Amino acid sequence: MIELLTQAVQGLAQLSTVLLIIVLLLLFLVAFKVLEMVMQTVIVSALSGVFYFALAYFLDPVKFSIDSLLFFTFIGGSLYTLYNLLTTSAALARDVIKLPLKLIRGLIRFVRNKLN
């Protein structure tokens, strides 16, 4: 009886180790995706600042100022973040809408098969 209890405890310890490894891998995946999105936003912000600098350098009416450079950088990053949020929301909504439609279609097929 004690051996069985010892084996059960060891089995639970092994199971918890496997679960911790799986959770750790999932956290690494989420962290990678978040870091990827952050780096994309930083790159877009930097490109927005470079775009303003090029405008100020090549066009005479546009005068260079640090405030305007930071404004362009902020606007570029904000617009990209908004775009990313909208595309992610649309993709998520598309997937969420598919689920009830599949359930309704399956229910209709089930009823048709029962009636025939």
C-alpha positions, 0 to 999 in steps of 0.5 A: 500500500505504501509503495502504491502511494509512493508511486502515485506521488512520484507520478504526480511529481513527474506530471507537474514537471511536464506541465511546468515545461509545457507552460514555460514553452507557452510563455516563451512563445507569447514573449517572442510574439510580444517582443516581435510586435514591440520591435515592429512598432519601434521600427515603424516609429523610427522610420516615421522619424526618418521620414520627417527628417527627410522632409525637413532636409529636402523640402524648404518650407518644412523646418526641422524641430525636435518637437516635430520629429518626436510628434512624427515618431509618436504618430507613426508608432500610434497609427501602427499600433492601432492598425495592428490592433484592428487587424488582430481584432478582425482576425479574432472576430472572424474566428469567433464568428465561424464557431456559431455558424459551424454549430448551426450548420452541424445542427441543420445537417443533423436535423436533415439526416434525422428527417430523411 
